[in-house]
Amino acid sequence: MTQIVHVPLDDRAYDIHIGPGLLERSGALIAPLLKRPRVAIVADAHVAELHLETLCKGLEKNGISVSSMTLPQGEATKSWPHFERVVEWLLAEKIERKDIVIAFGGGVVGDLVGFAAAVLRRGVRFVQVPTSLLAQVDSSVGGKTGINAPQGKNLIGAFHQPSLVLADTGILATLTKRDYLAGYGEVVKYGLLGDCNFFQWLEDHSSRAAEGDMEARIHLVKRSVEMKAEIVVRDETEQGDRALLNLGHTFCHALEAATGYSDRLLHGEGVAIGCGLAFELSARMGLCSQEDPSRVRAHLKAMGMKADLSDIAGELPDADGLLELMSQDKKVVDGKLTFILARGIGEAFVTSDVDPAAVRDLLTEALQDRG
């Protein structure tokens, strides 16, 4: 049942394994990478409670010794203090360049641990074992690592590719419905940015996947990963095409900052809302039909997801306040925001040619709809 997607990046190429039961098989899959039979695991504390024993047993039955530490769950962990803790722990564990560090958790742990591996001894190898849907379809693939700054999200980091990704789809059964659907926001993004047939498949089958159908889950993870891998291979360090993967993210990152990176808005929820806003902006600019943003929002709502600013609880800044937060985005070039807009579902493109007044009007109306 396991599917494998290869990421052909020359001497940094790696495989992504997708399917159930990969924690139990982790030792057999990781052992060929090891120069000596030991690994260090940095895990999300909640994930560790549920799954660390299974991962450790999978490694130990192949003669691999394990040391581990845990980090608190949540976006606030992607910060200097926790980054410092991880680096100092890895140094205390005497992790060498040819050793393997395992990032075991969702996107927060994957991003932070990948960044720690990137800078430790100027580059230590690491393996991603993503446990959330969001991490399996997006953040574990492509080598973007980093932490947040008070000024904005992911402003401190490095490109550092993993040596292997093990996306155990069996683990998804332990996610809350909210966490699963937040990850699904990134899945929808892939259909919207480059594959209208995949978006059609999601409209027809994603409820089956949400209910736990393993074949459907493997397909949506695999197709998402294939699309990300294709784009990463074309543009590893985001000089051009890779920016397409940020569909919805310019709005999303501002909304995450406005809600204090708290559980008022999970990242994937912000991506879903941001995709709706990006399509609405595209329609207003005459780039796509008005039916497209309606179709996007209809699908998100059919899945029980957040789709509008009105779905975010609590206060939000006004349109100018949100625009100011957007101006902190790392995709700003020469003072101009980069947007990913669309000529239709599956036809996204990158542009800086957007009138800020149009964005302000869009946000003003979206905020008014909150009542």
C-alpha positions as CSV (number, residue, x, y, z in Angstrom):
1,M,0.0,0.0,0.0
2,T,3.0,2.3,0.5
3,Q,3.6,4.8,-2.2
4,I,7.0,6.5,-2.9
5,V,7.6,9.9,-4.4
6,H,11.2,10.7,-5.4
7,V,12.6,14.2,-5.1
8,P,15.4,14.3,-7.7
9,L,17.8,17.0,-6.3
10,D,21.1,15.6,-7.5
11,D,23.2,14.8,-4.4
12,R,20.4,15.9,-2.1
13,A,17.8,13.7,-3.6
14,Y,15.5,11.8,-1.3
15,D,12.4,9.7,-1.1
16,I,9.0,10.4,0.5
17,H,7.3,7.2,1.7
18,I,3.5,7.5,2.1
19,G,1.3,4.9,3.7
20,P,0.3,3.2,7.0
21,G,2.6,1.4,9.3
22,L,5.8,3.4,8.5
23,L,6.6,4.0,12.2
24,E,7.0,0.3,12.7
25,R,9.2,0.0,9.6
26,S,11.2,3.1,10.4
27,G,14.4,1.3,11.5
28,A,14.6,-0.7,8.2
29,L,14.1,2.5,6.2
30,I,16.5,4.8,8.2
31,A,19.2,2.2,8.9
32,P,20.8,2.5,5.3
33,L,21.3,6.3,6.0
34,L,23.3,5.8,9.2
35,K,27.1,5.8,9.6
36,R,26.6,4.6,13.2
37,P,23.5,3.0,14.7
38,R,22.1,5.9,16.7
39,V,19.6,8.8,16.1
40,A,18.3,11.8,18.1
41,I,14.6,12.4,18.0
42,V,13.0,15.8,18.7
43,A,9.2,15.3,19.1
44,D,6.1,17.3,19.7
45,A,5.1,16.5,23.3
46,H,1.5,15.5,22.3
47,V,2.7,13.3,19.4
48,A,5.3,11.7,21.7
49,E,2.6,10.7,24.2
50,L,0.7,8.9,21.4
51,H,3.4,7.6,19.1
52,L,7.0,7.9,20.3
53,E,7.1,4.4,21.8
54,T,6.1,3.0,18.4
55,L,8.7,4.9,16.6
56,C,11.4,4.0,19.1
57,K,10.5,0.3,18.9
58,G,10.6,0.5,15.1
59,L,14.1,1.9,15.2
60,E,15.4,-0.3,18.1
61,K,14.4,-3.6,16.4
62,N,17.0,-2.7,13.7
63,G,19.7,-2.1,16.4
64,I,19.4,1.7,16.4
65,S,19.8,3.4,19.7
66,V,17.6,6.4,20.4
67,S,17.7,9.6,22.5
68,S,14.8,12.0,22.5
69,M,13.5,15.3,23.7
70,T,10.1,16.9,23.4
71,L,8.8,20.4,22.6
72,P,5.5,22.0,23.5
73,Q,2.7,21.8,21.0
74,G,1.8,25.0,19.1
75,E,3.0,27.7,16.8
76,A,4.6,29.6,19.7
77,T,7.3,26.9,19.9
78,K,8.8,28.1,16.6
79,S,10.8,30.7,18.5
80,W,14.4,31.5,19.5
81,P,14.2,30.0,23.0
82,H,13.0,26.6,21.9
83,F,15.4,26.7,18.9
84,E,18.3,27.3,21.4
85,R,17.1,24.4,23.6
86,V,17.1,22.0,20.7
87,V,20.6,23.1,19.4
88,E,22.1,22.9,22.9
89,W,20.5,19.5,23.5
90,L,21.8,18.1,20.1
91,L,25.3,19.4,21.0
92,A,25.0,17.8,24.5
93,E,24.1,14.5,22.7
94,K,27.3,14.9,20.6
95,I,25.4,14.7,17.4
96,E,27.9,14.6,14.5
97,R,27.6,15.7,10.9
98,K,27.0,12.2,9.6
99,D,24.4,11.4,12.3
100,I,20.6,11.7,11.7
101,V,18.2,13.9,13.6
102,I,14.5,12.9,13.4
103,A,11.9,15.6,13.4
104,F,8.8,13.9,14.8
105,G,5.6,16.0,14.8
106,G,3.7,18.5,12.7
107,G,5.0,21.5,10.8
108,V,6.2,23.4,13.8
109,V,8.6,20.7,14.9
110,G,9.6,19.9,11.3
111,D,10.5,23.5,10.6
112,L,12.3,24.1,13.9
113,V,14.2,20.9,13.9
114,G,15.1,21.2,10.3
115,F,16.6,24.6,11.0
116,A,18.5,23.3,13.9
117,A,19.9,20.6,11.7
118,A,20.8,23.1,9.0
119,V,23.0,25.2,11.4
120,L,24.4,22.6,13.7
121,R,28.0,21.9,12.7
122,R,27.1,23.8,9.5
123,G,24.7,21.1,8.4
124,V,23.6,17.8,9.9
125,R,21.3,15.3,8.1
126,F,17.7,15.0,9.3
127,V,14.7,12.8,8.6
128,Q,11.1,14.2,8.6
129,V,8.5,12.0,10.2
130,P,5.4,14.3,9.8
131,T,2.4,13.4,11.9
132,S,-0.2,16.0,10.8
133,L,-1.9,16.1,7.5
134,L,-0.5,19.6,6.9
135,A,3.1,18.5,7.5
136,Q,2.6,15.3,5.4
137,V,1.4,17.2,2.3
138,D,3.4,20.4,2.7
139,S,5.9,21.5,5.3
140,S,7.9,18.2,5.5
141,V,8.8,18.3,1.8
142,G,11.1,20.8,0.1
143,G,13.6,21.8,2.7
144,K,12.2,25.1,4.0
145,T,13.1,25.3,7.6
146,G,12.9,28.1,10.1
147,I,11.3,29.9,13.1
148,N,9.1,32.9,13.6
149,A,10.1,36.4,14.6
150,P,8.0,39.0,16.4
151,Q,7.9,40.8,13.1
152,G,6.4,37.9,11.2
153,K,6.3,34.2,10.4
154,N,9.2,32.2,9.1
155,L,11.5,35.2,8.8
156,I,14.5,33.3,10.2
157,G,15.5,30.1,8.5
158,A,17.4,28.2,5.9
159,F,16.9,25.8,2.9
160,H,18.0,22.4,4.2
161,Q,16.6,19.3,2.5
162,P,15.7,16.2,4.5
163,S,17.4,12.9,3.8
164,L,14.1,11.0,3.9
165,V,10.4,11.7,4.7
166,L,8.2,9.0,6.3
167,A,4.5,10.1,6.0
168,D,2.7,7.5,8.1
169,T,-0.9,7.9,7.0
170,G,-2.1,5.6,9.8
171,I,-1.2,8.4,12.3
172,L,-3.8,10.7,10.7
173,A,-6.5,8.7,12.5
174,T,-5.4,10.2,15.8
175,L,-5.8,13.8,14.6
176,T,-8.7,15.9,15.8
177,K,-11.2,16.8,13.2
178,R,-10.1,20.5,13.4
179,D,-6.4,19.6,12.9
180,Y,-7.2,17.2,10.0
181,L,-9.3,19.9,8.2
182,A,-6.6,22.6,8.9
183,G,-4.1,20.3,7.0
184,Y,-6.7,19.8,4.3
185,G,-6.5,23.6,3.6
186,E,-3.0,22.9,2.2
187,V,-4.3,20.0,0.1
188,V,-7.0,22.2,-1.5
189,K,-4.3,24.7,-2.3
190,Y,-2.5,22.2,-4.6
191,G,-5.6,21.7,-6.7
192,L,-6.2,25.4,-6.9
193,L,-2.7,26.3,-7.9
194,G,-2.0,23.8,-10.6
195,D,-4.3,20.8,-11.1
196,C,-8.0,21.4,-11.7
197,N,-8.6,17.7,-12.1
198,F,-7.2,17.1,-8.6
199,F,-9.5,19.8,-7.2
200,Q,-12.4,18.0,-9.0
201,W,-11.3,14.7,-7.4
202,L,-11.3,16.5,-4.0
203,E,-14.8,17.8,-4.5
204,D,-15.9,14.2,-5.2
205,H,-13.8,12.2,-2.7
206,S,-12.3,14.3,0.1
207,S,-15.2,13.6,2.4
208,R,-14.3,9.9,2.1
209,A,-10.7,10.7,3.1
210,A,-11.9,12.9,6.0
211,E,-13.9,9.9,7.3
212,G,-10.8,7.7,7.3
213,D,-10.7,5.9,4.0
214,M,-7.0,5.0,3.8
215,E,-6.8,4.7,0.0
216,A,-8.3,8.2,-0.4
217,R,-5.9,9.6,2.2
218,I,-2.9,8.1,0.6
219,H,-4.0,9.5,-2.8
220,L,-4.5,13.0,-1.5
221,V,-1.2,13.0,0.3
222,K,0.7,11.5,-2.7
223,R,-0.8,13.9,-5.3
224,S,0.0,16.9,-3.0
225,V,3.5,15.8,-2.5
226,E,4.1,15.1,-6.2
227,M,3.0,18.6,-7.0
228,K,5.2,20.2,-4.4
229,A,8.2,18.0,-5.4
230,E,7.8,19.0,-9.0
231,I,7.8,22.7,-8.1
232,V,10.7,22.4,-5.6
233,V,12.9,20.6,-8.2
234,R,12.2,23.5,-10.7
235,D,12.9,26.2,-8.1
236,E,14.5,25.0,-4.9
237,T,15.2,28.4,-3.3
238,E,12.1,30.2,-4.4
239,Q,13.4,32.5,-7.0
240,G,10.3,32.0,-9.2
241,D,7.9,29.1,-9.6
242,R,8.1,28.0,-6.0
243,A,6.3,31.1,-4.9
244,L,3.2,29.4,-6.4
245,L,3.1,27.3,-3.2
246,N,2.3,30.4,-1.3
247,L,-1.2,30.6,-2.8
248,G,-3.3,32.1,0.0
249,H,-0.3,32.6,2.3
250,T,0.1,36.4,1.9
251,F,-3.3,36.8,3.5
252,C,-2.8,33.8,5.8
253,H,0.4,35.1,7.4
254,A,-1.2,38.5,8.1
255,L,-4.2,36.8,9.7
256,E,-1.9,34.5,11.8
257,A,0.0,37.6,13.0
258,A,-3.3,39.4,13.8
259,T,-4.5,36.5,15.9
260,G,-1.1,36.2,17.7
261,Y,-0.2,32.8,16.2
262,S,-2.7,31.3,18.6
263,D,-5.3,28.6,18.2
264,R,-7.8,31.2,17.2
265,L,-6.5,30.4,13.7
266,L,-4.5,27.4,12.7
267,H,-2.1,27.8,9.7
268,G,-4.1,25.6,7.4
269,E,-7.3,27.4,8.3
270,G,-5.6,30.7,7.4
271,V,-4.4,29.1,4.1
272,A,-8.0,28.1,3.2
273,I,-9.4,31.6,4.0
274,G,-6.4,33.1,2.1
275,C,-7.1,31.0,-1.0
276,G,-10.7,32.3,-1.0
277,L,-9.5,35.9,-0.7
278,A,-6.9,35.3,-3.5
279,F,-9.6,34.0,-5.8
280,E,-11.9,36.8,-4.9
281,L,-9.2,39.3,-5.7
282,S,-8.5,37.6,-9.0
283,A,-12.1,37.7,-9.9
284,R,-12.4,41.4,-9.1
285,M,-9.3,42.1,-11.2
286,G,-11.0,40.3,-14.1
287,L,-8.5,37.4,-14.1
288,C,-11.0,34.6,-13.5
289,S,-14.8,34.2,-13.4
290,Q,-16.8,35.1,-10.3
291,E,-17.9,31.4,-10.2
292,D,-14.4,30.4,-9.2
293,P,-14.2,32.0,-5.8
294,S,-17.8,30.9,-5.1
295,R,-16.7,27.3,-6.0
296,V,-13.7,27.5,-3.8
297,R,-15.7,28.7,-0.8
298,A,-18.5,26.2,-1.4
299,H,-16.1,23.3,-1.2
300,L,-14.4,24.6,2.0
301,K,-17.8,25.1,3.6
302,A,-19.0,21.7,2.4
303,M,-16.0,20.2,4.3
304,G,-16.9,22.2,7.4
305,M,-13.9,24.5,7.2
306,K,-13.2,28.1,7.8
307,A,-13.7,30.0,4.6
308,D,-14.2,33.7,5.4
309,L,-12.8,36.3,7.8
310,S,-16.2,36.0,9.6
311,D,-15.2,32.5,10.6
312,I,-12.3,33.9,12.8
313,A,-13.4,34.5,16.4
314,G,-12.5,37.7,18.2
315,E,-11.2,41.0,17.1
316,L,-9.2,41.6,13.9
317,P,-7.3,44.8,12.8
318,D,-9.0,47.0,10.2
319,A,-8.0,46.7,6.5
320,D,-5.0,49.1,6.9
321,G,-3.8,47.1,9.9
322,L,-4.0,43.9,7.9
323,L,-2.2,45.5,5.0
324,E,0.6,46.6,7.3
325,L,1.0,43.1,8.6
326,M,1.1,41.9,5.0
327,S,3.9,44.3,4.3
328,Q,6.1,42.4,6.7
329,D,5.8,39.3,4.6
330,K,9.2,37.9,3.4
331,K,7.8,37.9,-0.2
332,V,8.0,41.7,-0.3
333,V,10.4,42.8,-3.1
334,D,11.4,46.4,-3.6
335,G,8.6,47.3,-1.2
336,K,6.0,45.6,-3.4
337,L,4.0,42.6,-2.1
338,T,4.0,39.5,-4.2
339,F,0.6,37.9,-4.7
340,I,-0.3,34.5,-6.1
341,L,-3.5,35.1,-8.2
342,A,-5.4,32.8,-10.6
343,R,-6.8,32.8,-14.1
344,G,-9.0,29.9,-13.0
345,I,-9.0,26.8,-10.8
346,G,-5.6,25.1,-11.4
347,E,-4.1,28.2,-13.1
348,A,-2.2,30.2,-10.5
349,F,0.6,32.7,-11.3
350,V,2.9,35.0,-9.4
351,T,2.6,38.8,-9.7
352,S,3.6,42.0,-8.0
353,D,1.2,44.0,-10.2
354,V,-1.6,44.5,-7.7
355,D,-3.2,47.8,-6.7
356,P,-3.0,48.0,-2.9
357,A,-6.3,49.9,-3.0
358,A,-8.0,46.8,-4.5
359,V,-6.6,44.7,-1.6
360,R,-7.8,47.3,0.9
361,D,-11.3,47.3,-0.6
362,L,-11.4,43.5,-0.5
363,L,-10.4,43.3,3.1
364,T,-12.7,46.2,4.1
365,E,-15.7,44.3,2.7
366,A,-14.6,41.0,4.1
367,L,-14.3,42.6,7.6
368,Q,-17.7,44.3,7.2
369,D,-19.2,40.8,6.5
370,R,-18.0,39.9,10.1
371,G,-20.8,42.2,11.3
